[in-house]
Amino acid sequence: MKHAKTAKNYTKCMLLVAVVVGIITIVICGWYIWSRPQTPVSPQPSDAARFKTAYSRVANDNRFVFASAGEVLEKFESGSGLIFLGFQQCPWCQQLAPIVDEAAKAEGLDKIYYLDIRHARETNDATYKKLVEKLKPHLRTDENGQPRVYVPDVTALKDGRVVGHFLQETTADGEKATPDTYWTRERRARAVEQLRQMIRAMR
């Protein structure tokens, strides 16, 4: 009788151990499965790589970051940074982008905030209106005498104040410049220096 009780207790003990081990195994397996992604996640391209895809003339290690309209407007309110407004289809933007990047690298600036304003300008939406309001003293006017953000537009901000606004040199009388022919070595050098001065003013 005593032997039967001992065997019964042993069976219960082994059953309890098996249940505990089973629970622990389930927990460990569940954690392992939960902690691993179900499908491989494709690495997201960096902002520099994305910008290089849109602006092929810039270096692979360019300093451009894609900013939202909200982020850019916040910079104009109280932030600091170098803002590049443009869009991929603009040939003048394509030419100026690597020049801005060169200046940023020379001054140790790690970010150039880029905002594509093509749609905003075409629709004259709230974002575009706010940009015009902030940049008004620095903007040229259109055929109707209204201030307009002509691209590319590069602005240096410090604590929400405009401390620099890139001004492209005018062409000589009779010069028929295109985006490809305008940027001579001399003009490029002067543009880089102007942009470097703008970046220094942000400090």
C-alpha positions as CSV (number, residue, x, y, z in Angstrom):
1,M,0.0,0.0,0.0
2,K,2.8,2.3,1.0
3,H,4.6,1.4,-2.3
4,A,1.4,2.3,-4.3
5,K,1.2,5.7,-2.6
6,T,4.8,6.4,-3.3
7,A,4.4,5.5,-6.9
8,K,1.3,7.7,-7.1
9,N,3.1,10.7,-5.6
10,Y,6.0,10.1,-8.0
11,T,3.6,10.2,-10.9
12,K,2.0,13.4,-9.7
13,C,5.5,15.0,-9.2
14,M,6.6,14.0,-12.7
15,L,3.4,15.3,-14.1
16,L,3.8,18.6,-12.4
17,V,7.4,18.9,-13.6
18,A,6.3,18.1,-17.2
19,V,3.6,20.8,-17.0
20,V,6.1,23.4,-15.6
21,V,8.6,22.5,-18.3
22,G,5.9,22.7,-21.0
23,I,4.8,26.1,-19.8
24,I,8.4,27.4,-19.8
25,T,9.0,26.0,-23.3
26,I,5.8,27.6,-24.6
27,V,6.8,31.0,-23.1
28,I,10.3,30.8,-24.5
29,C,9.1,29.8,-28.0
30,G,6.4,32.4,-27.9
31,W,8.9,35.1,-27.0
32,Y,11.3,34.0,-29.7
33,I,8.6,34.0,-32.4
34,W,7.2,37.4,-31.2
35,S,10.6,39.0,-31.0
36,R,11.5,38.1,-34.6
37,P,10.0,39.8,-37.6
38,Q,7.6,37.5,-39.5
39,T,8.9,38.6,-42.8
40,P,12.3,40.1,-43.6
41,V,12.1,43.9,-43.4
42,S,13.8,45.6,-46.3
43,P,16.2,48.3,-45.2
44,Q,14.9,51.8,-45.8
45,P,17.1,54.0,-48.0
46,S,18.7,56.9,-46.2
47,D,17.7,60.5,-47.0
48,A,21.0,60.9,-48.8
49,A,20.3,57.9,-51.0
50,R,16.8,59.1,-51.7
51,F,18.0,62.6,-52.6
52,K,20.7,61.2,-54.8
53,T,18.0,59.3,-56.7
54,A,16.1,62.6,-57.3
55,Y,19.1,64.8,-57.7
56,S,21.7,62.8,-59.6
57,R,24.4,65.5,-59.5
58,V,24.9,65.4,-55.7
59,A,27.4,63.2,-54.0
60,N,26.3,59.9,-52.4
61,D,27.1,61.3,-49.0
62,N,25.2,64.5,-49.5
63,R,23.8,66.3,-46.4
64,F,20.2,66.7,-47.6
65,V,17.3,65.4,-45.4
66,F,13.7,65.3,-46.4
67,A,11.6,67.6,-44.2
68,S,7.9,67.8,-43.9
69,A,6.0,71.1,-44.5
70,G,5.4,71.3,-40.7
71,E,9.1,70.8,-39.9
72,V,10.1,73.6,-42.3
73,L,7.4,76.0,-41.1
74,E,8.5,75.3,-37.5
75,K,12.1,76.3,-38.5
76,F,10.7,79.5,-39.9
77,E,8.9,80.1,-36.6
78,S,11.6,79.5,-34.1
79,G,14.2,77.0,-35.4
80,S,17.6,77.1,-37.1
81,G,18.8,75.5,-40.2
82,L,19.5,75.7,-43.9
83,I,16.3,75.3,-46.0
84,F,16.3,74.3,-49.6
85,L,13.0,74.7,-51.4
86,G,12.7,73.2,-54.9
87,F,11.5,70.2,-56.8
88,Q,13.1,67.4,-58.9
89,Q,11.8,68.6,-62.2
90,C,13.5,72.0,-61.8
91,P,16.8,72.1,-63.8
92,W,18.1,75.1,-61.8
93,C,17.5,73.1,-58.6
94,Q,19.4,70.2,-60.0
95,Q,22.4,72.4,-60.7
96,L,22.3,74.3,-57.4
97,A,21.9,71.3,-55.1
98,P,25.5,70.0,-55.3
99,I,26.8,73.5,-54.8
100,V,24.7,73.9,-51.6
101,D,26.0,70.4,-50.5
102,E,29.6,71.5,-51.1
103,A,29.2,74.6,-48.9
104,A,27.5,72.6,-46.2
105,K,30.3,70.1,-46.1
106,A,33.0,72.8,-46.1
107,E,31.3,74.4,-43.0
108,G,30.6,71.1,-41.2
109,L,26.9,71.4,-41.5
110,D,25.3,68.0,-41.2
111,K,21.8,68.7,-42.5
112,I,20.2,70.7,-45.3
113,Y,16.4,70.6,-44.9
114,Y,14.8,69.9,-48.3
115,L,11.1,70.6,-49.1
116,D,9.5,69.9,-52.5
117,I,7.1,72.8,-53.0
118,R,5.9,72.1,-56.5
119,H,2.4,71.1,-55.5
120,A,2.2,73.6,-52.7
121,R,3.0,76.5,-55.1
122,E,0.8,75.2,-57.9
123,T,-2.2,75.0,-55.6
124,N,-1.3,78.0,-53.5
125,D,-2.0,76.0,-50.4
126,A,-1.6,77.0,-46.7
127,T,2.0,75.9,-46.6
128,Y,3.0,78.0,-49.6
129,K,1.1,81.1,-48.3
130,K,3.0,80.8,-45.0
131,L,6.3,80.4,-46.8
132,V,5.6,83.5,-48.9
133,E,4.7,85.4,-45.8
134,K,7.9,84.4,-44.0
135,L,10.1,85.1,-47.1
136,K,8.3,88.2,-48.4
137,P,11.1,90.7,-47.9
138,H,13.4,88.5,-49.9
139,L,11.2,87.4,-52.8
140,R,10.9,88.6,-56.3
141,T,7.4,89.4,-57.7
142,D,5.6,87.7,-60.5
143,E,4.0,89.4,-63.5
144,N,1.1,90.5,-61.3
145,G,3.3,92.1,-58.8
146,Q,2.8,89.4,-56.2
147,P,5.6,87.9,-54.2
148,R,6.5,84.4,-55.4
149,V,8.9,81.7,-54.2
150,Y,11.1,81.1,-57.3
151,V,13.1,77.9,-57.0
152,P,15.6,77.0,-56.1
153,D,15.3,79.0,-52.9
154,V,17.9,78.6,-50.1
155,T,17.4,80.3,-46.8
156,A,19.5,80.3,-43.6
157,L,17.6,80.5,-40.3
158,K,18.7,81.2,-36.8
159,D,16.0,81.1,-34.0
160,G,13.3,81.7,-36.6
161,R,15.1,84.7,-38.2
162,V,16.3,84.8,-41.7
163,V,20.0,85.4,-41.5
164,G,20.8,84.6,-45.1
165,H,19.0,84.2,-48.4
166,F,20.8,82.9,-51.5
167,L,20.9,85.4,-54.3
168,Q,21.9,84.1,-57.7
169,E,24.1,86.4,-59.8
170,T,22.3,88.1,-62.7
171,T,23.5,87.4,-66.2
172,A,25.2,89.9,-68.4
173,D,23.2,91.7,-71.1
174,G,22.8,89.4,-74.1
175,E,23.9,86.3,-72.2
176,K,21.5,83.5,-72.9
177,A,22.2,81.3,-69.9
178,T,20.8,77.8,-69.4
179,P,21.1,75.8,-66.2
180,D,23.9,73.9,-67.8
181,T,25.9,76.9,-69.2
182,Y,25.3,79.4,-66.4
183,W,27.3,77.7,-63.7
184,T,30.9,78.5,-64.7
185,R,33.7,77.6,-62.4
186,E,33.9,81.2,-61.2
187,R,30.2,81.5,-60.5
188,R,30.2,78.2,-58.7
189,A,33.1,79.3,-56.4
190,R,31.3,82.6,-55.6
191,A,28.1,80.8,-54.9
192,V,29.8,78.3,-52.5
193,E,31.4,81.3,-50.7
194,Q,28.0,83.1,-50.4
195,L,26.4,79.9,-49.0
196,R,29.2,79.4,-46.6
197,Q,28.7,82.9,-45.2
198,M,25.0,82.1,-44.8
199,I,25.8,79.0,-42.8
200,R,28.3,80.8,-40.6
201,A,25.5,83.4,-39.8
202,M,23.5,80.6,-38.3
203,R,26.0,80.0,-35.5
